[in-house]
Amino acid sequence: MDALAGGDKTRWNYFYQLSWAEVNTMIELENHKAYYRHQVHLQQERQQKR
């Protein structure tokens, strides 16, 4: 919950009111965004080494 709320415990109630399907979708979205940020980071590192 804390990661979805961005560390803001006052937002936890919002997430507790959502269905599990909605929360799982949000978690999947965050995982996909993190994966693509990581891929971009790796690509930038490769380009700097050239």
Secondary structure, DSSP 8 states (H G I E B T S, - for coil): -TTTTTT-GGGHHHHHTS-HHHHHHHHHHHHHHHHHHHHHHHHHHHHHH-
